């Protein structure tokens, strides 16, 4: 599986992904619509089925009461009621009949069409009371007794129970109609609607997936292209097809990428030209500077024999010549770092010996207090370590004065060298810029004895080792520079380009 496919899969599985949100929204909309439609359809069909069955049974029962029960004598016998109930049930649309009359006051007699199916106990008490209650006659009510009904459940089976009384004297009749078949039909309808809802949900999810794929594929391609562009692949372009908004977005991206590529190419060309100019200028300056330095040294040796009015000028020329020489050397070193041609020449050394040699070579033994145990062996570039230490210690002596404390220790796989002075420290607004090139802490004093590149070069030499330098102020006063280097820079050396030459003692390649 390619990296692009893996990213697409991970993006599709994230809960916050647009694809998943589209699928969920489509599914929710489809589910809501399907459930609403199914619920309304079920409710309408349920009412239609129950009303049709109920009206048919009630109309037939009312007619049977008028045609059969009304023909019975005022004081019918049990056999009369039994025959009438059976006749009414036999000609009915599948319901049972129960007829109740009084032979004498308080002595009811009952006739059943089916004693096993329908008895007087199956009639709800509330329905019996309603049927037996005489209704007042009004202009809107012409009958004393009416037909009443209700739905009930007996042993878990739904039934329709209805009752009425013959007006003018006669039996009271009840009928019991089973609604089990209607319930089964409605259950089948509910299952059908449930299946339809599920299919609609699945279909909506598939449709959402297809829509998301159609819409998001160009967006994903745009994201991949933007990612490649951010990684520095400025020649990345999108294939544009169609005339919709996404196609316009792709064209805009291509135009932006082309413009960015052109600007970066122009900037790179100008930067390369600037680096080449600095390198060439520094290189060309070395020859005349060497001659000027030699002359300046001769003049310095003869300064005591010169006219006292000329001697100060000679000392100034010698000082500025040396400063110019240091500046040229530093510029060449910076140019190598910018061009990426600086390389490590590794050696296994004793750190204490290296620091001591650096201090002794510059006659700083009386001004520097060294705290370092012998025997701490590290693998690094001795020349670059010397450059770092010379810049850090020299900076401390220049701005903080002597004594300067240098402490060497190891922490795990790191070498730590701490350089501390006892001066006024570094202003807080200057701390973030101490390693910037040519940074001046005071604009009113743009000229200094240094080149303004020393700490920057020290930082670059630390970085090429895979280390770092930090600057801070000590709570007890003074500035503290902490150098951290890996104890073994061999791995970084393996990443150097093949065929790189080692720098000479001046840092040139």
Secondary structure, DSSP 8 states (H G I E B T S, - for coil): --HHHHHHHHHHHSTT-HHHHHHHHHHHHHHHHHHHHHHHHHHHHHHHHHHHHHHHHHHHHHHHHHHTGGGS-TT--HHHHHHHHHHHHHTSSSEEEEEEEEEETTEEEEEES-TTT--GGGS-HHHHHHHHS----BTTB--S---EEEEEEETTEEEEEEEEE-TTS--EEEEEEE-HHHHHHHHHHHHHHHHHHHHHHHHHHHHHHHHHHHHHHHHHHHHHHHHHHHTT-TT------SSSHHHHHHHHHHHHHHHHHHHHHHHHHHHHHHHHHHHHHHHHHHHHHHHHHHHHHHHHHTGGGS-HHHHHHHHHHHHHHHHHHHHHHHHHHHHHHHHT------EEEEHHHHHHHHHHHTT-TTTEEEE--TT-EEEE-HHHHHHHHHHHHHHHHHHH-S-EEEEEEEETTEEEEEEE--SS---HHHHTTTTSTT--S-GGG---SS-S-HHHHHHHHHHHTT-EEEEEE-TTSSEEEEEEEESB-HHHHHTS-TT-----TTS--
